C-alpha cells in the first residue's frame, strides 16, 4: 500500500512522515525540490515558482492519478491544510485535519484521533472514504530521523490559468530584534496580569538572563502593549521551546494552542484557578511583580557565585 506525503523540507514534514508510515510505504510529493526524507521515491513537481495552493493541489492530484495511493498525508501547517482542502473539494472527499494517531481500518473506513478546539480536545473520528486525506498536528509526533536519497521523479503538472490566480507575490522579512520567538529555547510570555506595556520590563530582564524571547497573549496585543509579532497563540506564533514561562496569562484555549509544543511550562499567576495551571508542569501562585524579579535576582546571584 502506497501513501503519498505532501512534503516541504522542514521538521513538520518529518513529523508527518512518522504518522504516514503507520499507513503504508511512503512516497513524497514536493514542489521544486526534493525534501530529502528517508523514503524510496520522491515526486518533484517543476514549473511552479511560487506558493499557489490550487497549483500545488493540481500537482498532488497528478501524482494521485498516477500512483493510486491508499491515503494522502500532509503536515498540519497552513499550507498543508490548505492544499489538502483544495484536493478534498475537487474530488468530493472527506478531509481530517490535525490527526495525531491512526486506529483500526476496515474497507473504506479508517479510525483516527485528531486535535480539535485549538488543542483542548482529542476527537476519535471514523473516516469513510476510498482515499483518506489526512493532515498531522504539529508537535504531536516525533520527527523521522535520517537523510534519504530516494529515487527522484520529476514531472510538470498541467496547470490552468485558474490554478495561478492566487499565489504568493512577495515575501516580507519580519524585523526581529534579539532572539526569534519561533526558534527560542526559552520563552518568557506575559498576559493581562502584567498590567501594562511598562510591566513587561521585568519580563524582558528575566528573558535577558535566560537568553530567551519575550512573547505575549492576544489580549496584550489588542491593548497595544506589544506588537502582534510577539503574540503566542492560535492566531499568532506557535512555539515549541524547552521552557515556556507564562506570566499573568489566564490560559485561553487559543493561547494554549500556541504554546502546547513546549517541553515544560512554568505558570506564574495570582489566580490559583487559572485554566493555564491545568497545562503547566510547574506553577507559582502569587504576584508576578514580586516573583519574576525574585527569579531574576536568584539567577544573577548564581551566575556571580
C-alpha positions in Angstrom: 0.0 0.0 0.0 1.4 3.3 -1.1 0.9 6.5 0.9 1.6 9.9 -0.6 3.1 12.6 1.7 3.0 16.2 0.6 6.3 17.4 2.0 8.3 20.5 2.4 11.9 20.4 3.6 11.1 21.1 7.3 10.6 19.5 10.7 6.8 19.3 10.2 7.2 17.1 7.2 9.4 14.7 9.2 6.7 14.5 11.9 4.1 13.8 9.2 6.3 11.1 7.8 6.3 9.3 11.2 2.5 9.3 11.0 2.3 8.3 7.4 4.5 5.2 7.9 1.7 3.8 10.0 -0.5 3.6 6.9 1.9 2.0 4.4 5.0 2.6 2.3 5.5 6.3 1.9 6.4 8.3 -1.3 6.8 12.1 -1.1 5.3 14.8 -3.4 7.1 18.1 -3.3 7.3 21.3 -5.3 10.5 22.4 -6.9 13.0 20.4 -4.8 13.2 17.0 -3.1 12.8 17.4 0.7 15.5 14.8 1.4 13.3 12.5 3.5 14.2 8.8 4.1 11.7 7.3 1.6 12.1 5.2 -1.6 10.6 7.5 -4.1 10.2 11.3 -4.4 7.9 13.0 -6.9 9.1 16.6 -7.6 6.8 19.0 -9.5 8.5 21.5 -11.7 7.2 24.7 -13.3 5.6 26.2 -10.1 7.7 29.2 -9.0 5.7 30.5 -6.0 3.3 29.0 -3.5 -0.1 28.8 -5.2 -2.5 26.5 -3.3 -4.6 25.5 -6.4 -1.4 24.8 -8.4 0.0 22.7 -5.6 -3.3 20.8 -5.4 -3.1 20.1 -9.2 0.4 18.8 -8.8 -0.6 16.5 -6.0 -3.6 15.3 -8.0 -1.3 14.4 -10.9 0.6 12.0 -8.7 -2.5 10.7 -7.1 -3.8 9.7 -10.5 -0.6 8.0 -11.5 0.3 6.2 -8.2 -3.3 5.4 -6.9 -2.3 5.7 -3.2 -4.4 4.3 -0.4 -4.1 7.6 1.6 -2.7 11.1 1.2 -0.9 12.9 4.2 0.4 16.4 4.8 1.8 18.3 7.7 -1.0 20.2 9.5 0.6 23.6 8.6 -1.3 26.4 6.9 0.0 25.2 3.6 -0.6 21.5 4.2 -4.2 22.0 5.3 -4.9 24.5 2.5 -3.7 22.2 -0.3 -5.5 19.1 1.1 -8.7 21.2 1.4 -8.4 22.0 -2.3 -8.0 18.4 -3.2 -10.9 17.4 -1.0 -13.2 19.9 -2.5 -12.3 19.0 -6.1 -12.7 15.2 -5.5 -15.6 15.4 -3.1 -13.6 13.6 -0.4 -13.6 14.0 3.4 -10.6 15.6 4.9 -9.5 15.0 8.5 -7.1 17.8 9.7 -4.7 17.7 12.6 -4.6 14.0 13.3 -2.3 12.5 16.0 -2.9 8.8 15.7 -4.3 6.0 13.5 -6.8 3.4 14.7 -8.5 0.5 13.1 -9.2 0.3 9.4 -11.8 -1.8 7.5 -12.7 -1.4 3.9 -13.2 2.2 3.1 -13.3 3.3 6.8 -10.3 4.5 8.9 -10.3 5.5 12.6 -8.1 8.4 13.6 -7.5 10.6 16.6 -7.3 14.3 15.9 -6.9 17.6 17.8 -9.9 19.9 18.0 -10.6 23.3 19.5 -7.1 24.6 19.5 -5.7 21.5 21.3 -8.1 21.4 24.2 -10.0 18.3 22.8 -9.0 15.0 21.3 -11.6 13.5 19.0 -12.0 9.9 18.0 -13.3 10.0 14.4 -14.1 7.5 11.6 -13.5 8.5 8.0 -15.4 6.7 5.3 -13.5 7.3 2.1 -11.8 5.4 -0.7 -8.9 7.9 -0.3 -8.4 9.3 3.2 -6.9 12.8 3.2 -5.1 13.5 6.5 -3.0 16.2 7.9 -0.8 15.7 11.0 -1.0 18.0 14.0 2.3 19.8 14.5 4.4 18.7 17.5 2.2 15.7 18.1 4.7 13.0 16.9 8.5 12.7 16.9 10.2 13.6 13.7 11.5 10.8 11.5 15.3 10.7 11.6 17.9 10.3 8.9 18.5 11.7 5.4 17.3 10.0 2.4 18.5 9.6 -1.2 15.2 8.5 -2.8 14.6 7.8 -6.5 13.6 11.3 -7.7 11.0 11.5 -10.4 10.4 15.0 -11.8 7.2 16.0 -13.6 5.4 19.1 -14.9 1.8 19.3 -13.9 -0.7 20.7 -16.4 -1.8 23.9 -14.8 -4.7 26.1 -15.8 -4.9 29.9 -15.5 -7.2 29.5 -12.5 -4.5 27.5 -10.7 -2.4 30.6 -10.6 -4.9 33.2 -9.7 -4.0 33.1 -6.1 -0.3 32.8 -5.3 2.4 34.4 -3.1 3.6 37.6 -4.8 6.1 38.8 -2.2 7.9 37.7 1.0 8.4 40.4 3.6 11.1 39.6 6.1 10.0 40.1 9.7 12.2 42.6 11.6 13.4 40.7 14.6 15.5 42.2 17.3 17.1 39.7 19.6 16.1 36.0 19.6 13.4 34.8 17.3 10.2 33.8 19.1 9.6 30.7 16.9 13.2 29.4 17.4 13.9 30.4 21.1 14.8 27.6 23.5 13.1 29.6 26.3 10.2 32.0 26.0 9.0 34.4 28.7 5.5 35.4 27.9 3.1 37.9 29.6 -0.7 38.3 29.6 -3.2 40.7 31.0 -1.8 40.2 34.5 1.3 42.1 33.6 -0.8 45.2 33.8 0.7 47.5 31.2 3.3 47.9 28.5 5.8 49.1 31.1 5.1 46.0 33.2 6.9 43.9 30.5 10.2 45.5 31.7 10.7 42.8 34.4 9.9 40.0 31.9 12.4 41.4 29.4 15.0 41.5 32.3 14.3 37.8 33.0 14.5 36.9 29.4 17.8 38.6 29.1 19.2 36.4 31.9 17.9 33.3 30.2 18.8 34.2 26.6 15.0 34.0 26.0 12.5 35.6 23.7 9.6 37.6 25.0 6.1 36.7 24.0 2.6 37.7 25.0 -1.1 36.7 24.8 -3.7 38.1 22.3 -5.2 40.4 24.9 -1.8 42.2 25.2 -1.5 42.9 21.5 -5.2 44.0 21.5 -4.4 46.5 24.2 -1.4 47.8 22.2 1.2 46.8 24.9 3.2 44.6 22.5 3.3 44.2 18.7 1.4 41.3 17.0 4.7 39.7 16.1 5.1 38.9 19.9 1.8 37.1 20.1 1.8 33.4 21.0 -1.3 31.5 20.1 -3.6 30.1 17.5 -3.7 33.4 15.6 -0.1 34.2 16.5 3.2 32.3 16.6 3.2 28.6 17.6 6.3 28.0 19.8 8.0 24.8 21.0 10.7 25.9 23.4 12.4 23.8 26.1 10.8 26.1 28.7 7.7 28.4 28.4 7.3 30.8 31.3 3.7 32.2 31.3 3.4 35.3 33.5 -0.1 36.6 34.3 -1.7 34.5 31.4 -5.1 33.0 32.1 -4.7 30.2 29.6 -7.4 30.6 27.0 -7.7 27.7 24.5 -6.3 29.8 21.7 -3.2 30.6 23.7 -2.6 27.0 24.8 -2.8 26.1 21.1 0.3 28.2 20.5 2.5 27.0 23.4 1.4 23.4 23.8 4.5 22.3 21.9 6.7 23.5 24.8 8.6 20.7 26.6 7.9 22.3 30.0 5.5 25.1 31.0 6.0 27.2 34.2 2.9 29.3 35.1 3.2 32.3 37.3 -0.3 33.5 38.3 -2.1 35.1 41.2 -5.2 33.1 40.4 -5.0 29.5 41.7 -7.9 28.6 39.5 -6.5 29.9 36.2 -7.1 27.5 33.3 -3.4 27.6 32.4 -2.5 25.7 35.5 -4.1 22.6 34.0 -1.5 22.7 31.2 1.5 23.7 33.4 4.3 21.4 34.6 5.2 23.8 37.3 3.2 26.7 38.9 3.9 29.6 41.3 0.9 31.2 42.8 1.4 34.8 43.7 2.2 38.3 42.5 4.3 38.2 39.3 5.7 41.6 40.1 7.4 40.1 43.1 8.0 36.6 41.7 9.6 37.4 38.4 12.2 39.9 39.9 13.0 37.3 42.6 13.8 34.7 39.9 15.9 37.2 38.1 17.8 38.0 41.3 18.5 34.4 42.0 19.8 33.8 38.5 22.0 36.8 38.8 23.3 35.6 42.2 24.0 32.1 40.8 26.0 33.5 37.9 28.1 35.7 40.0 28.9 33.0 42.5 
